[in-house]
Amino acid sequence: MEILQKICLVLTIIGAVNWGLVGLFDFNLVTFLLGDTSMLTRAVYTLVGIAGLINIGLLFVHLDTK
């Protein structure tokens, strides 16, 4: 489970950086790299969204518990 959470955390960070670029510079890195209407673009957005939902579980886990 720890590996899944780390993968999801990386995807969530990528999504956050992309939203930061959109907010600051009106530049969407995902659409720049993959195209505007690409199925791969939709897949990236979907994976980032699912990763964010999985990371909600981190709010309820004590960090010092192993």
CYANA upper distance limits for C-alpha pairs under 8 A (distance plus 0.5 A):
  1 MET  CA      5 GLN  CA      6.81
  2 GLU  CA      6 LYS  CA      6.76
  3 ILE  CA      7 ILE  CA      6.73
  4 LEU  CA      8 CYS  CA      6.63
  5 GLN  CA      9 LEU  CA      6.48
  5 GLN  CA     54 ILE  CA      7.85
  5 GLN  CA     55 ASN  CA      7.27
  6 LYS  CA     10 VAL  CA      6.75
  7 ILE  CA     11 LEU  CA      6.84
  7 ILE  CA     51 ALA  CA      8.50
  8 CYS  CA     12 THR  CA      6.54
  8 CYS  CA     48 VAL  CA      8.11
  8 CYS  CA     51 ALA  CA      4.96
  8 CYS  CA     52 GLY  CA      7.48
  8 CYS  CA     54 ILE  CA      7.49
  8 CYS  CA     55 ASN  CA      7.17
  9 LEU  CA     13 ILE  CA      6.64
  9 LEU  CA     51 ALA  CA      7.42
  9 LEU  CA     52 GLY  CA      8.18
  9 LEU  CA     55 ASN  CA      7.23
 10 VAL  CA     14 ILE  CA      6.73
 11 LEU  CA     15 GLY  CA      6.74
 11 LEU  CA     47 LEU  CA      7.97
 11 LEU  CA     48 VAL  CA      5.90
 11 LEU  CA     51 ALA  CA      6.81
 11 LEU  CA     52 GLY  CA      8.49
 12 THR  CA     16 ALA  CA      6.62
 12 THR  CA     48 VAL  CA      6.16
 12 THR  CA     49 GLY  CA      8.23
 12 THR  CA     51 ALA  CA      6.53
 12 THR  CA     52 GLY  CA      6.17
 13 ILE  CA     17 VAL  CA      6.63
 14 ILE  CA     18 ASN  CA      6.71
 14 ILE  CA     48 VAL  CA      8.38
 15 GLY  CA     19 TRP  CA      6.71
 15 GLY  CA     45 TYR  CA      8.43
 15 GLY  CA     48 VAL  CA      6.58
 16 ALA  CA     20 GLY  CA      6.60
 17 VAL  CA     21 LEU  CA      6.75
 18 ASN  CA     22 VAL  CA      6.77
 18 ASN  CA     28 ASN  CA      6.74
 18 ASN  CA     29 LEU  CA      6.55
 18 ASN  CA     30 VAL  CA      7.76
 19 TRP  CA     23 GLY  CA      6.56
 19 TRP  CA     28 ASN  CA      8.03
 20 GLY  CA     24 LEU  CA      6.48
 21 LEU  CA     25 PHE  CA      5.97
 21 LEU  CA     26 ASP  CA      6.93
 21 LEU  CA     27 PHE  CA      6.04
 21 LEU  CA     28 ASN  CA      6.99
 21 LEU  CA     29 LEU  CA      8.00
 22 VAL  CA     26 ASP  CA      4.70
 22 VAL  CA     27 PHE  CA      5.24
 22 VAL  CA     28 ASN  CA      5.87
 23 GLY  CA     27 PHE  CA      8.40
 28 ASN  CA     32 PHE  CA      6.67
 29 LEU  CA     33 LEU  CA      6.61
 30 VAL  CA     34 LEU  CA      6.41
 30 VAL  CA     35 GLY  CA      8.01
 30 VAL  CA     41 THR  CA      7.06
 30 VAL  CA     44 VAL  CA      8.42
 31 THR  CA     35 GLY  CA      5.11
 31 THR  CA     36 ASP  CA      5.44
 31 THR  CA     41 THR  CA      7.06
 32 PHE  CA     36 ASP  CA      7.99
 34 LEU  CA     38 SER  CA      7.01
 34 LEU  CA     40 LEU  CA      7.26
 34 LEU  CA     41 THR  CA      6.31
 35 GLY  CA     41 THR  CA      7.35
 36 ASP  CA     41 THR  CA      7.65
 37 THR  CA     41 THR  CA      7.46
 37 THR  CA     42 ARG  CA      8.22
 38 SER  CA     42 ARG  CA      7.15
 39 MET  CA     43 ALA  CA      6.65
 40 LEU  CA     44 VAL  CA      6.69
 41 THR  CA     45 TYR  CA      6.84
 42 ARG  CA     46 THR  CA      6.56
 43 ALA  CA     47 LEU  CA      6.56
 44 VAL  CA     48 VAL  CA      6.64
 45 TYR  CA     49 GLY  CA      6.65
 46 THR  CA     50 ILE  CA      6.69
 47 LEU  CA     51 ALA  CA      6.50
 48 VAL  CA     52 GLY  CA      6.68
 49 GLY  CA     53 LEU  CA      6.93
 50 ILE  CA     54 ILE  CA      6.75
 51 ALA  CA     55 ASN  CA      6.63
 52 GLY  CA     56 ILE  CA      7.07
 53 LEU  CA     57 GLY  CA      8.17
 54 ILE  CA     58 LEU  CA      8.40
 55 ASN  CA     59 LEU  CA      8.05
 56 ILE  CA     60 PHE  CA      8.18
 57 GLY  CA     61 VAL  CA      7.33
 61 VAL  CA     65 THR  CA      8.07
